[in-house]
Amino acid sequence: MNKKAKLFTVKMPDKLRIFFLKNKYILLVAIVGVTLLLIRPGGSDVVSTVEQTVSEGFDLDEFEAELSTILSKTAGVGKVRVMLTLNSTMETVYANERRMTLRETETTTDETIESEPSVISGGSKGSTAMVIRENYPDFRGAVVICEGGDNATVRLSVIEAVSALTGISTDRITVMKMNG
């Protein structure tokens, strides 16, 4: 070693030097992490992820028509007319990211909250909003009028089918005979 290198060399105890050599990467990551936590660029913090709920295009008439088609293909049912009532329609809940910026002066403190949707990059397909959950329609009740509505077996099969497809409890489904 030359004389300049000897001036800046610090003698450490062997145990401490061995500890630093064994854990140099962990210590480096910890130092970088603490440094990044202490830096606040622009004074903004991500406050939270909030939900934005949007009603989707659930078409009740289309669903009733499809349900009528399915039921009419059941043995003994014949022509069918279905009416459903809803408590709520289909909703999709999207994630939003909110940022809060605090600007402090000697006399006042200004708080600005910005909200923007969280997006997922799809590569060449573009990007899409991040969906937290989808709430399907909540059905309240159903009335089914069919040609075979006077037959107990047909009524039971219609009630079970409507219940299975809509989630309505069987006590909220009424099946009646259609007039000639």
Secondary structure as UniProt FT lines:
FT   HELIX           3..8
FT   HELIX           14..22
FT   HELIX           24..38
FT   HELIX           41..43
FT   STRAND          44..55
FT   HELIX           60..72
FT   TURN            75..77
FT   STRAND          80..88
FT   STRAND          91..104
FT   STRAND          109..117
FT   STRAND          119..121
FT   HELIX           123..125
FT   STRAND          127..129
FT   STRAND          131..135
FT   STRAND          138..146
FT   TURN            147..150
FT   HELIX           152..166
FT   HELIX           170..172
FT   STRAND          173..177
//
